[in-house]
Amino acid sequence: RDESASQYSNENENIGAIFVQRKDSISISKNLVLLLLFTLHYFNRAVIYPLRMNSNSHEVPLIVIISAMTVTTVNGYLQCFYLCKGVSLGELTVGVGLDGYTRNNRSTASGKSWGGNLLSWLGIVTFFTGMGINLHSDGVLRKLRRYGPSMKPTTQLKNYGNSFGAALIDSNGGNFTTSKPYYIPHSPFFRYVSCPNFAGEILEWFGFAMASEFSYPSVAFLVYTAANLIPRGVAHHEWYLRKFDNYPKERRWAVIPFVV
């Protein structure tokens, strides 16, 4: 569907043109972009994250592993089926002028307006923002688990400083006396919420749903993610409050600031 000189489209009634170059704009299939975002998330979760886990991490019960595999498999099938065999979401356009957007608006083939294009771009930015928050927060927690138990409290605080430090107590709320101490994580994202890693993942899938113009499968997975992570975050927040007398007073929320 080339309107000037170049054409790199592989037409499919579901996924649409994969790549189209015009004289004033370049378009790529939204379906393909969303598939790449979905794959990126789970490549990190299934490959990179396990490789970076600590050797002294808690063992995960088999039933939890089976449940996670089941949910991930079903969700992966639904998302990929919708993006590959369901509805074509049109093209994601990058142009140097409004002419490309105007033609896109009139094109019944692409079927998506300038507003839909903008919504998808905002969704992609939101997706990567949530991913960044999630990766950073997971990194803070991973460092505490990896280095904390083998370090003295003074060394721990000296190495991490005020911004990324950790307050150290034992499981009873006393001094450093056990082989498995607990820590209060500190970073900018932990300032107001106890579980910014959960907040980042929810924001990530909200961005994915926005980029897909709130398709049914993406919204369903967003709702499932929030229903799964928010109660876990609330439980973690309450645990911190019980175990730490010096827990930061401004950290009043579990997952979403000013909400929960």
C-alpha positions in Angstrom: 0.0 0.0 0.0 2.8 2.4 -1.0 1.8 6.0 -1.8 5.2 7.2 -3.0 8.2 5.1 -3.8 8.9 2.4 -1.3 6.9 -0.5 -0.1 7.7 -3.1 2.6 4.3 -4.4 3.3 3.2 -8.0 4.0 -0.5 -7.7 3.7 -2.7 -9.8 6.0 -6.3 -9.2 6.7 -5.7 -9.4 10.4 -2.3 -7.8 11.1 -2.3 -5.3 8.2 0.7 -3.8 6.5 3.8 -4.5 8.6 5.9 -1.6 7.3 4.9 1.2 4.9 7.1 4.1 3.8 5.6 7.2 2.3 7.2 10.4 1.1 6.4 12.2 4.4 5.8 9.5 6.9 6.7 5.9 8.0 4.1 3.5 9.3 4.4 0.2 11.1 1.7 -2.2 12.1 0.4 -1.6 15.6 -0.2 -5.3 16.0 3.5 -6.0 15.4 4.6 -3.3 17.8 2.3 -4.7 20.5 3.6 -8.2 19.9 7.2 -6.9 20.3 6.3 -5.1 23.6 4.6 -8.2 24.9 7.7 -10.3 23.9 10.1 -7.8 25.5 8.3 -8.0 28.8 8.3 -11.8 29.0 11.8 -12.1 27.7 12.9 -10.1 30.7 10.6 -11.9 33.0 11.3 -15.5 31.8 15.0 -15.2 30.9 16.8 -12.1 32.3 15.1 -11.9 35.6 15.8 -15.6 36.7 19.4 -15.2 35.6 19.8 -12.2 37.9 18.1 -13.8 40.9 20.1 -14.4 44.0 21.2 -17.9 44.8 19.8 -17.5 48.3 16.3 -16.6 47.2 13.4 -18.4 48.8 12.2 -21.5 47.1 8.9 -21.2 45.3 6.2 -23.9 45.9 5.5 -26.1 42.9 1.8 -25.1 42.9 2.7 -21.4 42.5 4.9 -22.3 39.6 2.2 -24.3 37.9 -0.4 -21.6 38.5 1.9 -18.9 37.1 2.6 -21.1 34.0 -1.1 -21.7 33.4 -2.1 -18.1 33.6 0.9 -16.9 31.5 0.2 -19.6 28.8 -3.5 -18.7 28.6 -2.9 -15.0 28.6 -0.1 -15.4 26.0 -2.4 -17.3 23.7 -5.2 -14.7 24.0 -3.0 -11.7 23.4 -1.1 -13.3 20.5 -4.3 -14.7 18.9 -5.9 -11.3 19.1 -2.9 -9.5 17.6 -2.2 -12.1 14.9 -5.6 -13.4 14.0 -8.1 -11.0 15.6 -8.5 -7.4 14.6 -6.0 -5.2 12.7 -5.3 -2.1 14.8 -4.0 -0.2 11.9 -0.7 1.6 11.6 1.5 3.5 14.0 2.7 6.5 12.0 5.8 8.7 12.3 5.6 11.7 9.9 7.3 15.0 9.2 4.0 16.7 8.6 0.2 16.5 9.0 -0.3 15.2 5.4 0.5 11.6 6.4 -2.0 11.8 9.3 -4.6 13.3 7.0 -4.3 10.5 4.5 -4.4 8.0 7.4 -7.6 9.6 8.5 -9.2 9.1 5.2 -7.8 5.6 4.6 -10.3 2.9 5.1 -7.5 0.4 4.8 -5.7 1.6 7.9 -8.9 2.6 9.6 -7.3 4.6 12.4 -7.4 8.3 13.0 -4.7 10.7 14.2 -6.3 10.4 17.7 -5.8 6.7 17.7 -2.2 7.1 16.6 -1.6 9.6 19.5 -3.2 7.3 22.0 -1.0 4.4 20.9 2.2 6.5 21.2 1.1 7.6 24.7 0.5 4.0 25.6 4.0 3.0 24.4 5.6 5.8 26.5 3.5 4.7 29.5 4.5 1.0 28.9 8.2 1.8 29.0 7.8 4.2 32.0 6.1 1.4 34.0 8.8 -1.1 32.9 11.5 1.3 34.0 9.9 1.7 37.5 9.5 -2.1 37.7 13.1 -2.9 36.7 14.6 -0.3 39.0 12.5 -1.3 42.0 13.3 -5.0 41.4 17.0 -4.1 41.3 16.8 -2.3 44.6 15.2 -5.3 46.3 17.6 -7.7 44.6 20.6 -5.8 45.9 19.2 -5.9 49.5 18.6 -9.7 49.3 22.0 -10.3 47.7 24.3 -8.2 49.9 22.4 -7.5 53.0 22.7 -10.8 54.9 26.4 -11.0 54.4 27.2 -7.4 55.4 27.3 -5.6 58.8 24.8 -2.9 59.4 27.3 -0.1 59.3 28.8 -1.3 56.0 25.4 -1.7 54.5 24.4 1.9 55.3 27.8 3.3 54.2 27.7 1.6 50.9 24.2 2.5 50.0 24.0 5.9 51.4 20.8 7.8 52.3 19.0 7.5 49.0 19.5 3.8 48.4 20.2 2.6 51.9 18.5 0.0 54.1 17.5 0.0 57.8 18.4 -3.3 59.4 16.5 -5.3 62.0 15.9 -8.9 62.8 12.6 -10.7 62.4 11.4 -9.6 65.9 12.0 -5.9 65.3 15.2 -5.8 67.4 18.9 -5.5 66.7 20.9 -7.3 64.0 21.0 -10.8 65.6 19.7 -13.3 63.0 21.2 -14.8 60.0 18.3 -13.6 57.9 17.8 -9.9 58.5 15.1 -7.8 56.9 15.5 -4.5 55.3 13.6 -1.3 54.5 14.2 -0.6 50.8 14.9 3.0 49.9 14.9 4.7 46.5 12.9 7.6 45.0 10.1 5.2 43.9 9.9 3.7 47.4 9.3 7.1 49.0 5.5 7.0 49.1 4.6 3.3 48.3 5.9 0.0 49.7 5.7 -1.9 46.4 6.7 0.3 43.4 7.7 -2.8 41.5 4.0 -3.8 41.5 2.9 -0.3 40.6 5.3 -0.3 37.7 4.0 -3.5 36.3 0.4 -2.3 36.6 1.4 0.9 34.8 3.2 -1.1 32.2 0.1 -3.1 31.3 -2.1 0.0 31.4 0.2 1.5 28.8 -0.1 -1.8 26.8 -3.9 -1.5 26.9 -3.8 2.1 25.9 -1.5 1.4 23.0 -3.9 -1.3 21.8 -6.8 1.3 22.2 -8.1 -0.7 25.1 -8.8 -4.0 23.3 -10.7 -6.6 25.3 -7.7 -9.0 25.8 -5.4 -6.2 27.0 -8.0 -4.7 29.4 -8.7 -8.2 30.8 -5.1 -8.8 31.5 -4.7 -5.3 33.0 -7.6 -6.1 35.4 -6.1 -9.5 36.3 -2.7 -7.9 36.9 -4.2 -5.3 39.2 -6.4 -7.8 41.0 -3.3 -10.0 41.6 -0.7 -7.4 42.6 -2.7 -4.9 44.6 -3.7 -7.4 47.4 -0.1 -8.7 47.4 1.2 -5.2 47.8 -1.3 -4.5 50.6 -0.1 -7.6 52.4 3.6 -6.6 52.0 2.8 -3.0 53.2 1.1 -4.4 56.4 4.0 -6.7 57.0 6.5 -3.8 56.8 4.4 -1.9 59.3 4.3 -4.8 61.7 8.0 -5.6 61.5 9.5 -2.1 61.5 8.9 0.5 64.2 11.0 3.0 62.2 9.1 2.4 58.9 9.0 5.8 56.9 5.9 7.7 57.9 5.5 9.2 54.5 5.3 5.7 52.9 1.6 5.5 53.6 0.4 3.5 50.5 1.0 0.0 49.4 1.0 0.2 45.6 -0.7 3.3 44.1 0.0 6.7 45.8 -3.2 8.3 47.2 -5.3 5.3 46.3 -4.2 2.1 48.0 
